[in-house]
Amino acid sequence: MDIHAHVEGLTEEAVAHAHQADLQTQEKYGVKYLRYWFDEGTGKVFCLVEAPSKEAAIAVHREAHGLVADEIIEVQEGS
């Protein structure tokens, strides 16, 4: 799960476009961006991603739109 702590002026539409850019770029790095959540009030964005490494997830965001996450937390799905 990656967290973008606060992206000034970000809109729901811009987040959707950034996610689409991730989807177009992800295969190159063996990454799958699965879902995202956006809190317009705080400007926070959370992205659920399957990736071989943190570096691969970062590379997708960097190439797709330049909005690199402030934090990446490795999580595992529960039963």
C-alpha positions in Angstrom: 0.0 0.0 0.0 1.5 3.3 -0.9 0.5 6.6 0.6 0.7 10.1 -0.9 0.4 12.3 2.2 -0.9 15.5 0.6 -1.0 16.5 -3.1 -2.0 20.1 -3.2 -4.9 20.9 -5.5 -5.5 17.3 -6.5 -9.0 16.4 -7.8 -10.8 13.1 -8.1 -10.5 13.4 -11.9 -6.7 14.0 -11.7 -6.3 10.9 -9.5 -8.3 8.8 -11.9 -6.0 10.0 -14.8 -2.9 9.3 -12.8 -4.2 5.8 -12.0 -4.9 5.2 -15.7 -1.3 6.2 -16.4 -0.1 3.7 -13.8 -2.1 1.0 -15.5 -0.5 1.8 -18.9 3.0 1.7 -17.4 2.9 -1.1 -14.8 3.6 -4.1 -17.1 7.0 -2.8 -17.9 8.0 -3.2 -14.2 6.0 -6.3 -13.4 3.7 -4.3 -11.2 -0.1 -4.3 -10.8 -1.8 -1.2 -9.4 -5.1 -2.7 -8.2 -7.1 0.0 -6.5 -6.8 3.5 -5.1 -8.6 5.7 -2.6 -8.7 9.4 -2.5 -9.6 11.8 0.3 -10.3 15.2 -1.3 -10.5 16.9 2.0 -6.9 16.0 3.1 -5.4 15.5 -0.4 -4.3 12.0 0.7 -4.2 9.1 -1.9 -3.7 5.4 -1.0 -2.8 2.9 -3.8 -3.0 -0.9 -3.4 -0.3 -2.4 -5.5 1.2 -5.8 -6.2 4.9 -5.4 -7.0 8.1 -7.4 -6.9 9.7 -4.6 -4.9 9.1 -1.1 -3.5 11.5 0.2 -6.1 9.4 -1.3 -8.9 6.2 0.4 -7.5 8.1 3.7 -7.2 9.3 3.4 -10.8 5.8 3.1 -12.2 4.6 6.2 -10.4 7.7 8.2 -11.4 7.4 7.3 -15.1 3.6 7.4 -15.3 3.0 10.8 -13.7 5.8 11.8 -11.3 3.6 11.6 -8.2 5.9 9.4 -6.1 4.4 8.1 -2.8 5.6 9.5 0.5 5.4 6.1 2.2 5.1 2.5 1.1 3.8 -0.1 3.6 4.1 -3.8 2.8 0.9 -5.6 3.6 -0.5 -9.1 3.1 -4.1 -10.0 2.5 -5.8 -11.7 5.4 -8.1 -14.7 5.2 
